[in-house]
Amino acid sequence: AMEDEGDLQQLLRLAAAAVSRLQSHAMSSLQQTGTLENGNLQTTWQTEVPIRHGQEFIPLQVKLQREETPQQQADRQHDVQDPLQALWRIELAFDLSPLGPLQVQAQLSQGRLSGQLWAEREQTARLIDTQLGALRERLLARGLDVGDLE
């Protein structure tokens, strides 16, 4: 369908922009570690993953965090800590048609999973609310200890 050379140039510009964006996100996905006010160590990884939806690609923003107390840090250095003892958080953000913008935050603390989902559109929020029971049942069936899901 690209009979005109201008179309090819436009496609090359789009490809170059996509590669540049991937490189930028790869650099920002490097591990970032800092100490919180309470003395806990928090490590954060962030990235953006393109997902295919029909004929288009939608960016899925992912943020993963691990938070450990000073004792958990010492235990980890001596290989005696269970990784599930740390507080893990994952945040997802995406805009999926026809649902609209969605955000998901889940926490895993001492083997117990809890989470929150947000939708910009009221209809999508109602749909999520009606499906939370089924989500809970599926997670329990997989052997997870499930806390609050909102």
C-alpha positions in Angstrom: 0.0 0.0 0.0 3.0 2.3 0.3 3.4 3.3 -3.3 4.8 6.8 -2.5 8.4 7.3 -1.2 7.0 9.7 1.4 5.1 6.8 3.0 8.4 4.8 3.3 10.1 7.8 4.9 7.2 8.2 7.4 7.4 4.6 8.3 11.2 4.8 8.8 10.7 7.9 11.1 8.1 6.0 13.1 10.4 3.0 13.4 13.3 5.2 14.6 11.0 6.9 17.1 9.9 3.5 18.4 13.5 2.3 18.8 14.4 5.5 20.6 11.5 5.1 23.0 12.5 1.4 23.7 16.0 2.5 24.5 14.8 5.2 26.8 12.5 2.8 28.6 15.3 0.3 28.9 17.5 2.8 30.7 14.7 3.8 33.0 14.0 0.2 33.9 17.3 -0.2 35.6 17.0 -1.0 39.3 16.6 1.9 41.7 17.3 1.4 45.4 16.7 3.7 48.3 16.2 3.7 52.0 12.7 4.8 53.3 12.2 7.0 56.4 11.4 3.9 58.5 14.8 2.3 57.6 13.4 -0.2 55.1 15.2 -0.7 51.8 13.0 -0.3 48.7 14.1 -1.5 45.3 12.1 -0.4 42.2 12.1 -1.6 38.7 10.1 0.2 36.0 9.5 -0.5 32.4 6.9 -0.3 29.6 5.9 -3.3 27.6 4.1 -3.0 24.3 1.1 -5.4 24.1 -0.8 -6.1 20.9 -4.5 -5.5 20.9 -6.0 -6.1 17.5 -4.0 -4.2 14.9 -2.5 -1.7 17.4 0.2 -1.8 20.1 -0.7 -0.5 23.6 1.9 0.4 26.1 1.6 -1.5 29.4 3.4 0.5 32.2 4.9 -1.9 34.8 6.4 -0.9 38.2 7.7 -3.6 40.5 8.9 -2.9 44.1 10.5 -4.9 46.8 10.6 -3.5 50.4 12.7 -5.1 53.1 13.3 -4.4 56.8 17.0 -4.2 57.9 16.6 -7.7 59.4 15.3 -9.1 56.2 18.2 -7.5 54.3 20.7 -9.2 56.6 18.9 -12.5 56.3 18.9 -12.2 52.5 22.6 -11.6 52.5 23.1 -14.8 54.5 20.7 -16.8 52.2 18.3 -17.5 55.1 15.4 -15.3 54.1 12.3 -16.6 52.3 11.7 -14.1 49.4 8.0 -14.0 50.2 8.8 -12.4 53.6 9.6 -9.1 51.8 6.8 -6.8 50.8 6.3 -7.0 47.0 4.2 -4.5 45.0 3.3 -4.4 41.3 1.6 -1.6 39.5 0.2 -1.8 36.0 -1.3 1.0 33.9 -2.8 0.7 30.5 -5.6 2.1 28.2 -7.4 -0.8 26.6 -10.3 -0.1 24.2 -13.2 -0.3 25.0 -12.5 -0.4 28.7 -10.5 2.8 28.9 -7.7 3.7 31.2 -7.1 1.1 33.9 -4.7 0.8 36.8 -3.9 -2.3 38.9 -1.9 -2.4 42.1 -1.2 -5.7 43.9 0.8 -6.4 47.1 2.2 -9.6 48.3 3.2 -9.6 51.9 4.2 -12.7 53.9 2.5 -14.9 51.3 -0.8 -12.9 51.3 -2.0 -11.2 48.1 -4.2 -8.1 48.1 -5.0 -5.6 45.4 -6.9 -2.7 44.0 -8.1 -1.9 40.5 -9.1 1.5 39.2 -11.0 2.4 36.1 -11.6 5.8 34.7 -15.0 4.8 33.1 -17.9 4.1 35.4 -19.1 1.2 33.2 -15.7 -0.4 33.4 -15.5 0.0 37.2 -18.9 -1.7 37.5 -17.7 -4.6 35.3 -14.6 -5.0 37.5 -16.7 -4.9 40.6 -18.9 -7.7 39.4 -15.9 -9.9 38.5 -13.9 -9.5 41.7 -15.6 -12.5 43.3 -14.6 -14.7 40.4 -11.0 -13.4 40.5 -10.8 -14.2 44.2 -12.1 -17.7 43.6 -9.6 -18.3 40.8 -6.7 -17.1 42.9 -7.8 -19.2 45.8 -8.1 -22.2 43.5 -4.4 -21.7 42.6 -3.5 -21.9 46.2 -3.0 -18.2 47.0 -3.9 -16.6 50.3 -6.0 -13.7 49.2 -6.7 -10.6 51.2 -8.7 -7.6 50.2 -9.5 -7.1 46.5 -11.2 -3.8 45.7 
